[in-house]
Amino acid sequence: MPSALPDGEPVPADGSLPASALAGAASRPLGFYLHVPYCATRCGYCDFNTYTATELRGTGGVLASRDNYADLVVEEVRLARKVLGDDPRPVRTVFVGGGTPTLLAASDLVRMLGAIRDEFGLADDAEVTTEANPESVDPAYLAELRAGGFNRISFGMQSARQHVLKVLDRTHTPGRPEACVAEARAAGFEHVNLDLIYGTPGETDDDWRASLDAAIGAGPDHVSAYALIVEEGTQLARRIRRGEVPMTDDDVHADRYLIADEAFAAAGFQWYEVSNWATTEAGRCLHNELYWRGADWWGAGPGAHSHVGGVRWWNVKHPGAYAAALASGSSPGAGREVLADEDRRVERILLELRLLDGCPVSLLKPAGLAAARKAVADGLLEGGPFDAGRAVLTLRGRLLADAVVRDLVD
């Protein structure tokens, strides 16, 4: 089941933000994340805030059905306009995620995007992305999305091997994600991403190489590759605990990452974030870069998280509770926190260090600076950029990024 929300102070009923959050807003990019919490089935590894029809039955989910969900998101977009007041910024990025956004009608996704356009305006070069499961779209659906203003799409591929997909409880067949790339290109999508997962129990190096070959051969301009994390409470965690499938160890994850990075580099992809590669700078996911660089974004939908000017908040998780809050004229926010300067410094290091250009050395305190010098000596940080004032991970440093970050934030 979905993981728990963090603790925080109450969100005002009208969703209002402190004046400090809006100070200097014009100098920061603004994005929107629209969460669609519906899935046809629950994948065994997933702990996202998503719900199948069975999980919603008898729990008030009728208040937020797939049929009226777009109306609810439109209502929250209008709330965002009231909260942000006369903020003049057009929206730079929109990302529709889930869940499976493409379980909704394409016209619903276009209508949600239209609400953002109507209330805020879109930048001339706005990036507009939706996630999609390969089995939930066809050429007509993709053409309707493209005509409605979407210009980037991300397909969940995970693996090219059927036995790996079966362990993950993925329902698409091998080959379908690659066909989706061709269909998206034919519909006019300039930017297409494939998501891969490595380290699934039972996956071999040859399986992983086959997945990489299939993904690269499909012709996307962006690929994301994530190590499988087995979250407590998921079906996969229970299967591993019962001994039905083996747990993959960290050394295997490291080997798979190296295999991926080598294959992507040979195919003309460059890493720009630890788990993301693109063929061109224009192919990078600008929306995710907003997150990594601490910009502003409004997250609409059950369980969605937002950040504006150092204030972070999150919505109630259940679709029924979300619908009820909006119906009462209240913010669906469940809690929030105002980040102190030290919190923001630490978060900048945590997030920016994962990027190709790293983080400024000036963010480091004496202990962190000493740790950075040692990381350079140990081959975890690049020496040249460090001398120029940037902490940039080496390939080996990317493998140990979490440990490097822990040392640098001291």
C-alpha positions as CSV (number, residue, x, y, z in Angstrom):
1,M,0.0,0.0,0.0
2,P,1.1,3.6,-0.4
3,S,3.7,4.9,2.0
4,A,2.8,7.4,4.8
5,L,2.8,11.2,4.5
6,P,5.3,13.1,6.5
7,D,4.4,15.1,9.6
8,G,4.0,18.8,9.4
9,E,2.1,21.8,10.6
10,P,-1.5,22.3,9.4
11,V,-2.2,24.0,6.0
12,P,-4.5,27.0,6.2
13,A,-8.0,26.2,5.0
14,D,-7.6,28.6,2.1
15,G,-4.1,27.3,1.3
16,S,-2.5,30.7,1.8
17,L,1.3,30.9,1.9
18,P,3.5,33.2,4.0
19,A,4.6,36.4,2.2
20,S,8.2,35.1,2.4
21,A,7.3,32.2,0.0
22,L,6.3,34.6,-2.8
23,A,9.2,37.0,-2.3
24,G,11.4,37.0,-5.4
25,A,9.1,34.5,-7.2
26,A,9.5,36.2,-10.6
27,S,13.1,35.0,-10.7
28,R,12.3,31.3,-10.2
29,P,10.8,28.9,-12.7
30,L,7.3,27.6,-11.9
31,G,6.1,24.1,-12.8
32,F,3.0,22.0,-12.2
33,Y,2.8,18.3,-11.3
34,L,-0.6,16.7,-11.8
35,H,-1.0,13.4,-10.0
36,V,-3.4,10.8,-11.4
37,P,-3.8,8.1,-8.7
38,Y,-5.5,5.3,-10.7
39,C,-4.0,2.0,-11.9
40,A,-5.5,-1.0,-13.6
41,T,-3.5,-3.3,-11.4
42,R,-0.9,-2.7,-8.6
43,C,2.6,-3.6,-9.5
44,G,4.3,-5.8,-6.9
45,Y,7.1,-3.3,-6.3
46,C,5.1,-0.1,-6.1
47,D,4.4,1.9,-3.0
48,F,3.2,5.1,-4.8
49,N,0.0,6.8,-3.9
50,T,-2.1,4.9,-6.4
51,Y,-5.3,2.9,-6.2
52,T,-7.0,0.2,-8.2
53,A,-10.8,0.0,-8.6
54,T,-10.9,-2.8,-6.0
55,E,-8.9,-0.7,-3.5
56,L,-11.3,2.2,-3.8
57,R,-14.5,0.2,-3.6
58,G,-16.5,1.1,-0.5
59,T,-14.0,3.7,0.7
60,G,-15.6,6.9,-0.7
61,G,-13.6,6.6,-3.9
62,V,-16.9,7.3,-5.8
63,L,-16.2,11.0,-4.9
64,A,-13.1,10.9,-7.0
65,S,-13.8,8.5,-9.8
66,R,-11.9,8.4,-13.1
67,D,-14.9,10.0,-14.8
68,N,-14.8,13.2,-12.7
69,Y,-11.2,13.3,-11.8
70,A,-10.2,16.0,-14.3
71,D,-12.8,18.3,-12.8
72,L,-11.1,18.0,-9.3
73,V,-7.7,18.8,-10.7
74,V,-9.1,21.8,-12.6
75,E,-10.5,23.0,-9.2
76,E,-7.1,22.7,-7.5
77,V,-5.5,24.6,-10.4
78,R,-7.9,27.4,-9.8
79,L,-7.1,27.3,-6.1
80,A,-3.4,27.6,-7.0
81,R,-4.2,30.7,-8.9
82,K,-5.9,32.3,-5.9
83,V,-3.1,31.3,-3.5
84,L,-0.3,32.6,-5.8
85,G,-2.3,35.8,-6.4
86,D,-0.9,38.1,-9.0
87,D,2.3,36.0,-9.6
88,P,3.1,36.9,-13.2
89,R,5.1,33.8,-14.1
90,P,3.9,31.6,-17.0
91,V,4.3,27.9,-16.2
92,R,7.5,26.5,-17.5
93,T,6.8,22.7,-17.1
94,V,3.8,20.5,-16.6
95,F,4.3,16.8,-15.7
96,V,1.3,14.4,-15.4
97,G,2.3,11.4,-13.4
98,G,0.8,8.6,-11.4
99,G,-0.5,6.0,-11.3
100,T,-1.4,5.6,-14.9
101,P,-2.4,9.0,-16.3
102,T,-3.4,7.4,-19.6
103,L,-6.2,5.5,-17.9
104,L,-8.0,8.8,-18.2
105,A,-9.4,9.9,-21.5
106,A,-6.9,11.9,-23.5
107,S,-9.4,14.8,-23.5
108,D,-9.3,14.8,-19.7
109,L,-5.5,15.2,-19.7
110,V,-5.8,18.0,-22.3
111,R,-8.5,19.7,-20.2
112,M,-6.3,19.7,-17.1
113,L,-3.5,21.2,-19.1
114,G,-6.0,23.8,-20.4
115,A,-6.8,24.9,-16.9
116,I,-3.2,25.7,-16.3
117,R,-2.9,27.5,-19.6
118,D,-6.1,29.5,-18.8
119,E,-5.1,30.4,-15.2
120,F,-1.4,31.0,-15.5
121,G,-0.4,30.8,-19.2
122,L,2.3,28.6,-20.5
123,A,5.8,29.7,-21.4
124,D,6.4,29.7,-25.2
125,D,8.9,26.8,-24.8
126,A,7.0,25.0,-22.0
127,E,7.7,21.3,-21.6
128,V,4.5,19.3,-21.2
129,T,4.9,15.7,-20.2
130,T,2.7,12.7,-19.4
131,E,3.7,9.3,-18.1
132,A,2.0,6.4,-19.9
133,N,1.8,2.7,-19.6
134,P,2.5,1.0,-23.0
135,E,-0.7,-1.0,-22.9
136,S,-2.9,2.1,-22.2
137,V,-2.3,4.1,-25.4
138,D,-2.7,3.7,-29.1
139,P,-1.9,6.0,-32.1
140,A,-5.2,7.9,-31.9
141,Y,-4.8,8.6,-28.2
142,L,-1.2,9.8,-28.7
143,A,-2.3,12.1,-31.6
144,E,-5.0,13.6,-29.4
145,L,-2.4,14.3,-26.7
146,R,0.0,15.9,-29.1
147,A,-2.8,18.1,-30.7
148,G,-3.8,19.1,-27.2
149,G,-0.4,20.6,-26.3
150,F,1.7,17.7,-24.8
151,N,5.2,17.6,-26.3
152,R,7.0,15.0,-24.2
153,I,5.9,11.5,-23.1
154,S,7.5,8.9,-20.8
155,F,6.7,5.2,-21.2
156,G,7.2,2.7,-18.4
157,M,9.3,-0.1,-20.1
158,Q,11.2,-1.5,-17.1
159,S,12.5,-4.6,-19.0
160,A,12.5,-6.3,-22.3
161,R,12.4,-9.7,-20.7
162,Q,9.0,-11.4,-20.0
163,H,10.2,-13.2,-16.9
164,V,11.5,-9.9,-15.4
165,L,8.2,-8.1,-16.2
166,K,6.3,-11.0,-14.5
167,V,8.3,-10.6,-11.2
168,L,7.5,-6.8,-11.4
169,D,3.8,-7.6,-12.1
170,R,4.0,-5.5,-15.3
171,T,1.2,-6.3,-17.7
172,H,2.6,-5.1,-21.0
173,T,4.4,-7.5,-23.4
174,P,8.0,-7.2,-24.5
175,G,8.2,-5.1,-27.6
176,R,5.2,-2.9,-26.9
177,P,7.2,0.0,-25.3
178,E,9.5,0.2,-28.3
179,A,6.4,0.3,-30.6
180,C,5.0,3.1,-28.5
181,V,8.1,5.2,-29.2
182,A,7.5,4.8,-32.9
183,E,3.8,5.7,-32.4
184,A,4.7,8.8,-30.3
185,R,7.2,9.9,-33.0
186,A,4.5,9.5,-35.7
187,A,2.1,11.6,-33.6
188,G,4.7,14.4,-33.5
189,F,6.3,14.0,-30.0
190,E,9.8,15.4,-30.2
191,H,10.9,14.1,-26.8
192,V,10.3,10.5,-25.7
193,N,11.6,8.8,-22.6
194,L,11.7,5.2,-21.6
195,D,11.9,4.1,-17.9
196,L,14.0,1.1,-17.1
197,I,14.5,-0.8,-13.8
198,Y,17.5,-2.9,-13.0
199,G,18.2,-5.4,-10.2
200,T,14.9,-7.2,-10.3
201,P,15.1,-10.7,-8.6
202,G,16.0,-13.2,-11.3
203,E,17.3,-10.7,-13.8
204,T,20.7,-11.6,-15.3
205,D,23.4,-9.3,-16.8
206,D,22.3,-10.6,-20.2
207,D,18.7,-9.8,-19.5
208,W,19.8,-6.2,-18.6
209,R,21.9,-5.9,-21.7
210,A,18.9,-7.0,-23.8
211,S,16.7,-4.4,-22.2
212,L,19.3,-1.7,-22.8
213,D,19.7,-2.8,-26.4
214,A,15.9,-2.7,-26.9
215,A,15.5,0.7,-25.3
216,I,18.3,2.3,-27.2
217,G,17.2,0.7,-30.5
218,A,13.7,2.1,-30.1
219,G,15.1,5.6,-30.6
220,P,14.1,7.7,-27.6
221,D,16.1,10.8,-26.8
222,H,15.9,10.2,-23.0
223,V,16.2,7.1,-20.8
224,S,15.9,6.8,-17.1
225,A,17.3,3.7,-15.3
226,Y,16.6,3.1,-11.7
227,A,17.8,0.4,-9.3
228,L,14.9,-1.6,-7.9
229,I,14.2,-0.5,-4.3
230,V,12.1,-3.1,-2.4
231,E,9.8,-1.1,-0.2
232,E,8.3,-2.5,2.9
233,G,4.6,-3.3,2.6
234,T,4.8,-4.2,-1.1
235,Q,3.9,-7.5,-2.5
236,L,7.5,-8.0,-3.8
237,A,8.8,-7.4,-0.2
238,R,6.5,-10.1,1.1
239,R,7.6,-12.5,-1.7
240,I,11.3,-11.9,-0.9
241,R,10.6,-12.4,2.8
242,R,8.9,-15.7,2.1
243,G,11.9,-16.8,0.0
244,E,9.9,-17.0,-3.2
245,V,12.4,-14.8,-5.1
246,P,15.9,-13.7,-4.2
247,M,17.0,-10.3,-3.1
248,T,19.5,-8.5,-5.4
249,D,22.5,-7.2,-3.6
250,D,24.2,-3.8,-4.0
251,D,27.2,-5.1,-5.9
252,V,24.9,-6.4,-8.7
253,H,23.2,-3.0,-8.8
254,A,26.6,-1.3,-9.2
255,D,27.5,-3.7,-12.0
256,R,24.2,-3.1,-13.8
257,Y,24.7,0.7,-13.5
258,L,28.1,0.5,-15.1
259,I,26.8,-1.7,-17.9
260,A,24.0,0.9,-18.5
261,D,26.3,3.9,-18.5
262,E,28.7,2.3,-20.9
263,A,25.9,1.3,-23.3
264,F,24.2,4.7,-23.2
265,A,27.5,6.5,-23.8
266,A,28.3,4.3,-26.8
267,A,24.9,5.2,-28.2
268,G,25.3,9.0,-27.8
269,F,23.5,9.5,-24.5
270,Q,25.1,11.6,-21.8
271,W,24.2,11.4,-18.1
272,Y,23.0,14.6,-16.6
273,E,21.6,13.2,-13.4
274,V,22.7,10.0,-11.7
275,S,19.7,8.0,-13.1
276,N,19.0,9.9,-16.3
277,W,20.6,10.1,-19.7
278,A,19.7,12.2,-22.8
279,T,21.0,12.5,-26.3
280,T,20.9,16.3,-26.3
281,E,20.5,19.1,-23.7
282,A,17.1,19.8,-25.2
283,G,16.1,16.2,-24.5
284,R,16.6,16.5,-20.7
285,C,13.6,16.5,-18.5
286,L,13.2,20.1,-17.5
287,H,10.5,19.4,-15.0
288,N,12.7,17.0,-13.0
289,E,15.4,19.7,-13.1
290,L,13.0,22.0,-11.3
291,Y,13.0,19.5,-8.5
292,W,16.7,19.0,-8.4
293,R,17.4,22.7,-8.5
294,G,14.9,23.7,-5.8
295,A,12.6,25.8,-8.0
296,D,8.9,26.2,-7.5
297,W,6.2,23.7,-8.4
298,W,2.6,23.1,-7.5
299,G,1.5,19.5,-7.1
300,A,-2.2,18.9,-7.7
301,G,-3.9,15.6,-6.8
302,P,-4.1,13.2,-3.8
303,G,-0.8,12.9,-2.0
304,A,0.9,15.4,-4.4
305,H,3.8,17.5,-2.9
306,S,4.4,21.2,-3.7
307,H,7.2,23.7,-3.0
308,V,7.1,27.4,-3.4
309,G,9.8,29.7,-2.0
310,G,11.0,27.4,0.8
311,V,7.5,26.3,1.9
312,R,6.7,22.6,1.2
313,W,3.3,21.0,1.6
314,W,1.5,17.8,0.7
315,N,-2.1,16.9,0.0
316,V,-4.3,14.4,1.7
317,K,-3.6,10.9,0.2
318,H,-7.0,9.4,-0.4
319,P,-8.9,10.4,-3.5
320,G,-12.2,10.6,-1.5
321,A,-10.7,12.9,1.1
322,Y,-9.2,15.0,-1.6
323,A,-12.5,15.4,-3.4
324,A,-14.3,16.2,-0.1
325,A,-11.8,19.0,0.7
326,L,-12.2,20.6,-2.6
327,A,-16.0,20.2,-2.5
328,S,-16.0,22.1,0.8
329,G,-14.0,25.0,-0.6
330,S,-10.9,24.1,1.4
331,S,-7.3,23.4,0.5
332,P,-6.7,19.6,0.2
333,G,-3.3,20.2,1.9
334,A,-2.6,17.7,4.8
335,G,0.5,19.4,6.2
336,R,3.4,21.7,5.4
337,E,6.8,22.8,6.6
338,V,8.7,26.1,6.2
339,L,12.3,25.2,5.5
340,A,15.0,26.9,7.5
341,D,18.1,28.2,5.7
342,E,20.0,25.2,6.9
343,D,17.4,22.8,5.6
344,R,17.6,24.5,2.2
345,R,21.4,24.3,2.2
346,V,21.4,20.6,2.9
347,E,18.7,19.9,0.3
348,R,20.7,21.8,-2.3
349,I,23.7,19.6,-1.7
350,L,21.5,16.4,-1.6
351,L,19.9,17.2,-5.0
352,E,22.4,19.3,-7.0
353,L,25.3,16.9,-6.3
354,R,23.4,14.3,-8.4
355,L,23.6,16.6,-11.5
356,L,26.2,16.7,-14.2
357,D,27.5,20.1,-13.1
358,G,27.3,19.2,-9.4
359,C,26.9,21.7,-6.5
360,P,28.8,24.8,-5.5
361,V,31.7,24.1,-3.1
362,S,30.6,27.3,-1.3
363,L,27.6,25.4,0.1
364,L,29.9,23.2,2.2
365,K,30.8,23.8,5.8
366,P,34.3,23.1,7.1
367,A,33.7,19.4,7.8
368,G,31.9,18.9,4.5
369,L,34.7,20.7,2.7
370,A,37.3,18.4,4.3
371,A,35.2,15.4,3.3
372,A,35.0,16.8,-0.3
373,R,38.8,17.1,-0.5
374,K,39.1,13.5,0.7
375,A,36.4,12.4,-1.9
376,V,38.6,14.1,-4.6
377,A,41.6,12.1,-3.4
378,D,39.5,8.9,-3.3
379,G,38.3,9.4,-6.9
380,L,34.7,10.1,-6.0
381,L,34.7,13.8,-7.0
382,E,36.3,15.3,-10.1
383,G,39.5,17.3,-9.3
384,G,39.3,19.9,-12.0
385,P,35.7,21.1,-11.3
386,F,36.5,21.0,-7.5
387,D,39.4,23.4,-8.1
388,A,37.0,25.6,-10.0
389,G,34.5,25.6,-7.1
390,R,32.1,22.8,-8.0
391,A,31.7,19.4,-6.4
392,V,31.1,17.0,-9.3
393,L,30.7,13.2,-9.0
394,T,33.0,10.9,-10.9
395,L,31.6,7.6,-12.3
396,R,32.7,5.8,-9.2
397,G,31.2,8.7,-7.2
398,R,27.8,8.2,-8.9
399,L,27.9,4.6,-7.7
400,L,28.4,5.8,-4.1
401,A,26.4,9.1,-4.4
402,D,24.3,8.6,-1.2
403,A,27.5,8.0,0.9
404,V,29.3,11.0,-0.7
405,V,26.3,13.2,0.1
406,R,26.1,12.1,3.7
407,D,29.7,13.2,4.2
408,L,29.4,16.5,2.4
409,V,26.3,17.8,4.3
410,D,28.2,17.7,7.7
